[in-house]
Amino acid sequence: MPGNDRGAWWGWLAGRFPGRIGSLVSPGRWKSPVSFAPYACDNGAFVGFDAEAFVGMLAKARKHSPPLWVVVPDSVGNRDETLRLWNEWRPRLDGWTLAMAVQDGMTTTDVPVEADAVFVGGTTAWKWKSVRGWCADFPRVHVGRVNTERHLWMAHEAGAESCDGTGWMRDVQEELPGLIRYLEQSSNGGRPQMTMDAILSSPNDRLHGREGSEAE
C-alpha cells in the first residue's frame, strides 16, 4: 500500500498487478477509494495524531466501501500509552474492522480480543526483530514503513498480509524498480503473496484463532 499516493505510477501498478496494490489513507489526506483496489485507514500517529482529522476521515469513509481496517490511535514506540489509547478509542469505533498498532515491548497477550488485525509499528529495529513472531501468532498482520525491496521480501517471507510505505513514488528511479521486481517475482515465482481478494474473504475472527507465544 504506497502511502497517500494514487498517482500515475500507482494506477499503472494496480492495473498491471490486479489485487496486489492498495492504498493507505491518512487523516487530512483523504482520497475517495476506487472500485478496483482496496484501502485501509491509518491514524497519522507517526507524524502527529490529530483527533479531529481522524474522525473526519472516518466520516468520509462511511460514504464509500469499507476499508480493510482502521488503525486505532496509538503512540509510536510506547506500549503503555498505546494500550491506554486503545481503551479510550475502541468504544468510539464500533462497526469498523480494527487494527492494533503493536509497539516496542508488546507481546501477544497485549493484543485485545477485539482487534481484527495487527499493525506492526514501533521503532525500526524492534519491528524487524519481532515481525516473524507476530506473523506466526496472528493470521492478519500488516507491516508499517516498508520502503525498500529488501524489506518487502522480509515482510513477505515473514508471512505478512500487507505492508505500506511512502517512499516508493518519491524517487521513482531509485525505489520503484525494486517494487516492480518484487511484484513480478512474488506473482509469478514460487513465493506467492496472498491477494487482497483472499484477504477480504477471510473471516476476521481468525485473528485469535491460534495459540500465541511472546513475539520476539
C-alpha positions, 0 to 999 in steps of 0.5 A: 500500500504506497502511502497517500499516493494514487498517482500515475505510477500507482494506477499503472501498478494496480492495473498491471498487478490486479489485487496486489496494490492498495492504498493507505489513507491518512487523516487530512489526506483523504482520497475517495477509494476506487472500485478496483483496489482496496484501502485501509485507514491509518491514524497519522500517529507517526507524524502527529495524531490529530483527533479531529482529522481522524474522525473526519476521515472516518466520516468520509469513509462511511460514504464509500466501501469499507476499508480493510481496517482502521488503525486505532490511535496509538503512540509510536514506540510506547506500549503503555500509552498505546494500550491506554489509547486503545481503551479510550478509542475502541468504544468510539469505533464500533462497526469498523474492522480494527487494527492494533498498532503493536509497539516496542515491548508488546507481546501477544497477550497485549493484543485485545480480543477485539482487534481484527488485525495487527499493525506492526509499528514501533521503532525500526529495529524492534519491528524487524526483530519481532515481525516473524513472531507476530506473523506466526501468532496472528493470521492478519498482520500488516507491516508499517514503513516498508520502503525498500525491496529488501524489506518487502521480501522480509515482510513477505517471507515473514508471512505478512498480509500487507505492508505500506510505505511512502517512499516508493513514488518519491524517487521513482528511479531509485525505489520503484524498480525494486517494487516492480521486481518484487511484484513480478517475482512474488506473482509469478515465482514460487513465493506467492503473496496472498491477494487482497481478494483472499484477504477480504474473504477471510473471516476476521475472527481468525485473528485469535484463532491460534495459540500465541507465544511472546513475539520476539 
